[in-house]
Amino acid sequence: MSFEFLDPIIRLLPEVKKPTVPPPFKKRIMWVIVGLIIFFILGEITPFGVLSKSFCEANPGIQGCSRLGFLQNVQTILASNIGTLATLGIGPIVMASIILQLLSGAELIKIEKERYQGVQKLAAVLFCFFEGAIYVYTGFIPIEPSTITLLPIPMLETILSLNHILVLVQIALGSIILLYLDEVIAKWGFGSGIGLFIVAGVAKSIVWGSLSIWQQSGRFIGIIPQFLNDLMIEGILKIDIIMPIIFTLIVFLIVVYIEAMRVEIPLTLGRVRGIGGRYPLKFLYASNLPVILAAALFANVQLFTNVLNNMGIRILGMVDTAGTPIFALNLDPANFTVPIAYMVRAPYGILGTQASIDRYLLQANQVIFGIPLEAIHIVCYTIIMIAACIIFGKFWIETTGMNAKQVSEQLRNVGFSVPGFRRDARVMEKVLNKYIPVITVLGSASVGLLAAGADLTGALGSGTGILLSVGILYRLYEELAQSQLMEMHPALRNFLGG
């Protein structure tokens, strides 16, 4: 199927032009800072027509107010903040990428390489409005009542309500702004805007959760101020309070170690005798992208479960009044219910504090075939996360030119060959095929297991958030170092074609 018919629409979409000359190092840093500032501003502005969080705290019974905490941990990963212009975050962008990857990987559609970015951008824009409509019309956002409707059509008063339409347009535009900020940072700054937004959200969550001196219900929000208050004023040493910080450091160190793991393949420069090198393959060959895609998919499963529940359909499971999936199993065809949404909801923080452990033990009183329900939840979530990461990891390397065939072509064009063999891309492809598929599966499975395990610890910013942030910052550091080296040695840039 050719997507040539979309060209007129794609050409209407604004595009950030790539600089003809690489910008100076300081200018690129400036664009990154500007992008992050705009991102934080979007996350603090309440759209016109939306009830403020302070109002919701005083009136929790109003529709939408009870769901402001919906997907709170996933919000960090998706760089979103429900109830603000950043309500959708990067969710529509990631979801568009997931859909196109799955359809392309399954060969249900074939998108020409030159149109792929355009089609993906168009899909992301459409998802901004589609997901925005879900949030607006299913009660996830507390919207002020409006007496004005665009058309006086019975049964459609809510859909045609002026406030609902205004809020939908505002949050959709907020996500579209993030889409273009990602493009600006990728072309004029460093790294990926999406990655930096994730890091910014995780960093904000960690700083706020550990150092905040604001109080809630008579206790400090920040772990460290509360720990010092208990120790110095009340004379009580509560180690379990600081366990989330300890787990944060442990997860950080484990992820740094795994990020540094490499498998090196010996190569020679065919035309120059005695000169060779090693081609390093990262153990996390598909990087942390599979986790981002899996987390976004799970978030959307929970979101659509809420939508279907509002329609009386429970095929993906059931939710409570706050929109949180709960366990429900019914094989009766008339009321068929499978707890899919419950099983893909991350069991955050079960090992984080004594209160979390007590809550787990309380839930563990629910048993199925003599096994605690929450134990089944943990095992199922881990298996599903690992499987999803493997699938997305394989699709990712196939759609981004990282498979054995394309890598061997790139190395052959540079002049490298396998020692003891003539310079033939087929030989190199055969050698790489021994490593790349295996390391893709192992790396993706490991990152899925690490993400699932890290979430159990209750680490600040969520274990998955830390996992993603470390990988993003590691690649950003490498890009910064390379850019600074190129700027200090222009001849090296010319030699490498940078």
N, C-alpha and C positions, 0 to 999 in steps of 0.2 A: 504493500500500500504506500503510495507516494503522498507526501504531505505538501506538495507544491501548491495546492489550493489555499494553504494558510499563509503563503508569502505576502499577499496584500495586507493581511491583518498584522502579521509580525512586523512589517515595515512601519506600521502606525505606532508601534510601541517605542517609547523613548529608549535610547541606548547611550550608555556611557562610552565615549570613544577612548580607545587605548592611546596613550601618549606616544608620539612618534620618536621622541628621545626619552630614555629612562630618566625620571625625575631624580633630583638630588636626594641623598639620604634623609636630610632634615625635613625636606618637603614631604617625603613619603610618611615619615613619622607624624607630621602635622595632620595629614589626611586621616591617619588611623585615630589620632586623638579626637579630631572633629567628629568622626563617625561614632566613636564611643560616647561622646558627650550628647549627641543627638539621640542615641539609643537610650541613654539614661533619662533624658528629658521625656521621651515618648512613654517610658514606664512610670512616669509620675503625673501625667496629665489625664484627668478624668474627662472622658468625652461629654459633650453637651447632651443632656437628656439622661445621663446615668447617675443614679444615686451614689453619693460619696461613701467611702468605707467607714468614715466616722458615723454617718447616719445609719449605716447598716449595723454597726456595733451596738448602737442604741436601740435599733429596731430589727432584731434578728429574724423576726417572724415574716417579714416582707419577702415576697417571691424573688428569688435571685440572691438575696443577702446570705442565705444559708449555704449557697454554693460558691461563694467567693474563694473558698479554700480548695475548690475542686482541682484535683491533679496538682497539688501544691509542689510536690517534689519534681514532677515532670515539668512544671512551669520553668524551673531552673534550667533544665536541659534544653527546653525549647525557647529559652530567652523570652518568656512571656510573663505578663502580669495582668491577670484577669481583672477587668474593671477599669483599665487604662487604655490609651491608644495602642499599647503593646500587648493587647489581649491575646492576639493570635501568635505573636512572636514570629519565629521562623517555621512554625508548623506547616503552613501552606506550601512554603518553598520546599521543605523536606518531603512532604507528602507527594508533591508533583514529581519529585525525583524518584520516589519509591514506585509510583504507578508506572512511570516511563521505563524504569529499570526492569520491573517485573514483566511488563508487556514485551519489551525488547529482548530480555533474556529468554523468555518463553517463545520468542520468534512469532508472537501474535501480530506484531507490527514491526515495520522496518523503517527507521527514521534515517534519512541521509545525514551524514556527519556534518555537513555544512548547515543543516537546518536544526540540528539537535538542540543547541542552546536556545534558539528562538522559540521552538516548540515548548521547551521546558519553561521558559519565561512566561509564555502565554498561559500554559497550564497553571503555573504558580499564581498568576493574577486571577484566573478564574477560581482557583481554590481559596484565595483571599476572600472573595465574596461568598463562596459556597460555605466555608467554615464559619465566616462571620454571621451568615444567616442562621446557622445552627446555634451559635452562642446566643444570638439575639432572640430567636423565636422559641427556644426551649427552656428559657428561664435561668440560664447561667449568669446573666448580667442583670442586676436590678435596675430596671428602666422606669423613669418617671411616667405616670399615666398621662396620656395625651387625649384631649377631646377632639383633636383635629385628625381627620382621615382624608387621604387624597381623593378617594372615591367612596361615596356612601353605599357600599355594597354589603348587604347582610352576610354574616359569617366570616367576613374578611376584614373586620374592623382592626384586629391586631396586626395583621400582615400589612395593611395599608395605613397604619398609624404613622403620623409624621415623625414622632420621636423614635419609633423602632427603625424606620428607614434612615433617619439621620445617624443613629448610633451604628447601624450596619455600615453605612458609607464611611464613617469616621474610622472604625476599627479596621476595615478593609484597607483604607488608604494608609493607616499606620503600618500594616504589614507590607504593603507595596513600597513604602519608604524604606523599610529594612531591606527589601529585595534590592533596591537600587543602591543603598549604602553598601551592601555586600559587593556589588559590582564596582563601586567607586574604590573601595578598599583593595579589592583584588587587582585592579588595574593601576591605581595611583598610589596605593599604600603597600602594606606587607600582609602576607598571609591571606586568610579568608575572612570576610566580614562575619559570616555565619559562625565560624569558629571563635572569633573574638567576642561576639555577643554571648556565646555560651560561657566563655571564660569570665566575662564581665559579670554575668548573672551568678555564676558559682562563687566568684570572689566576693561579691556583695553579700551573698548568703552566708559565707564563712565569716566575714568581718562582722556582720550584724549579729550572727548567732553566737559569736565568741566575745565580742567587746561592747555590745550595746549596753548603755547605762539606763535606757528607758525601762520603766516598770510596767508589769501587767499582772493584775491580781495580787499585788503586794510583793512580787518577785521580779528581779532583774531579768530582762530578756537575754542579755549576754551571759554566757556560761562562766567566764572568768570573773566578772563583777559579783555574780551570785556566789561563786565558790569562795571568794575573798570575804564577802559579807558573812557567810556561814562560819568561816574559820576565825575571823578577827572580832566579830561582834557577838555572835552566838556561841563561839568556841566549839563548833562542831566540824569535824573533818569528814566531808562527804566526797569520797573518791569517785563514786559513780556519776557525780555531776559532770566531771571533766572527761568521762570516758569518750564522749563524741569527739573531743579534741584529740585525744590519744589515738582513737581509731582513724581520724583524719590523717594524722602523721603517718600511721602504719600503712594505710592505703596509698598515700602519696609515695612512700619509699618503695613499695612493691611495684607500683606502676612505673616509676623511674627505672627500676632494675629491668623490668620486662621490655620497656621501650628501647633499652640499649642492647638487647640481644640481637645478634646477627648470624647469618649463615653465609660464608664467603665461598664463591666459586672461582677457582684459578683460571685466568685467561692470559693470552699472550697477544702482543701487537704484531700481527702476521708479517708486516713488511720490514720490521726492525728486529733483527735477531737479538735475543737476550733481554728484550724489554717486555715486561708483562705486568700483570696486576691481578687484583681480585675484585670480583663484582659482588658487592654486599647485598644480601637479601635480608630485610628486616624480618624478625620473627613475627611481628604484627604487620604482615605484608599488606593487608588491606587497611591498615591503620585502625583508627577508631570509628570510621564511617559506619561499619555494620551496627555498632551500638546506637549511634544517632538514629539510623533508619529504624532499628528495632524499637527504640524508645518512642519514636514518633508514631509508629504503627500501633503499638500498644495503647498509647494515649488516644488515638483515633478510635480504636475498638471500644474503649470506655466511653468516649464521647458519643459514638453512634448507638451504644447500648442505652444511654440516657434518652436519646432521640426515639429509639424504638419502644422503650418503656412508656414514653409519653403517648405513643400510638397504641399501646396495649399489646405490643409484640415483645416476647421475651426469649427469642431464639438465641441471643447472645448472652443472656443472663438477666439478673434483677439488680436494681440499685435501691439504696435507701433515700430518705428525704434530702440528704446532702449530696446525692449524686454518686455516692461511693458504691461500687459493685459489692454484692453480698453473695454468699453461697446459696444456690438454689438449684435443685435437680428434679426435673419432672419429665418422664419419658412418655407421658400421655400425649398422643398426637394433637389433641384439642388444646392443650396448654404446654406444648413442648418447650422446655427450658434447660439449657446446658450452661454451666457456669464458666463460659469462656472468658468473659470480662473479669471475673473474679480471679481466675488463674493467671491472667497476664497483668494483674495489678501487683506491682513490686511490694514485697513485704518489708517496707522500710523500717529500719531501726529496732528490730526485735532484740538485738543484742546490745543496743546502745546504752541503756540505763536500767536500773532496777525496776523502775516503773514500767518500762517496755517489756521486760522479762515477765513481770507480774501479769501484764495484760496478755502476753502470749500464753502463760499458763492458764489464765481464765478462758481464753479461746480454745485452748487445748482440751477443755472438758467436752467439746464437741468432737465426737469420734465417728469414723466410718470404718466398718469392719475391724474395730479395735484400734485403729490408727488415728492419732489426733488430727483433726481437720487442718490445722495450721501447718503441721508437718507435711501433709500432702500438698498443701498450697506452695510451700517452699520448694519442694522437689519438682512439682509441675512447672512452676515459674522458671526455675533454673534450666530445666530441660528445654522448655519453649524458647527461652532467651538464647541458649547455645545453638539450637537448631536455626532460629531466625538469623543469628549472626553468621552462621556458615552459609546460608542461602544468600544473604545480602553480600557477604564477602566474595563469593564466587561470581555473582552478577556484577559486582563493582569492578573486579579486575578485567572482566570481559568487555565492559562498556567504557573503560578508561584507558585502554591500550597497555595494560599491565600483564597480559597473558604471555605465555612462553613464545608464541609465534611472533608477536609484535616486539617483544623485548629483544629477541634474537636478531630481528631485522635491524633494530636500532644499534645494537652492538656491532653487527657486521658492517653497517655503514660507517661507523667510527673506525673500523679496522681491526677489531678484536676477533680472536678465534680461540677454540679450545685447544690446549696443548696436545700435540700428537695427532692432530687432525687437520685436514686442509680447510681453508677458509670457505665454509659452506654454512649458510643460515640453517639448513635442515639439520646439520649435525649439532649446531648450538641449540636449536629448538628441542632436539631430542634430549640433550643434557639438561636444559632448563626445565623440561617437562618432568624430570625426576624430582625437582625441587619445588617449583612454584605451586602446582596443585596441592601438594602435600602441606607445604608451609602455609598456604592460604587457609586450608581447612583447620590445621592445628592452631594457627594464630587467631583465626576468627572464633574458634571454639574456646580458646583460652581467654580472649577478651570478653566473651559472653559470660563465661564462668566467673571471671574476676568482677564483672559488673554486677552480676547477681549476688555474689558473695559480699561485695563491698556495700551493697545496699542494706544487707542484714545488720551491719555494724552500727548504723545510725550516725555515720560520719557527717560532719557539717557540709552542706552543699550537695549532699547525697553521694554515695560511693560512685555511681555512674558519672555524676558531674565531675568529680575529681579525676576519674579515669580519662574522661574526654579532655579536661583542661590540661592535664600533664602532656598528653599527646599533641594537643594543639600548640602549647607553649614550646614544646621541644622542637617542632617543625618551624615555628616562628623564629626561634633562636638560630636555627641553622640558616634560615633565609636572611636574617639580619646580619649574621656573620659573613655570609657570602656577598651580600650587597655592599657591606662596608669594605670588604677586600677588593671588590671590583672598582669601587670609587677611589680607593687608594692606589690601585694599579690599573689604569685605563687600558694599558697594553694587554693585560690578562683578559679584560672584557672583550677586546677585539679578537683575541686568539680563540676564545671559547664561543664567540658569536653572540655574546650577551648584549 
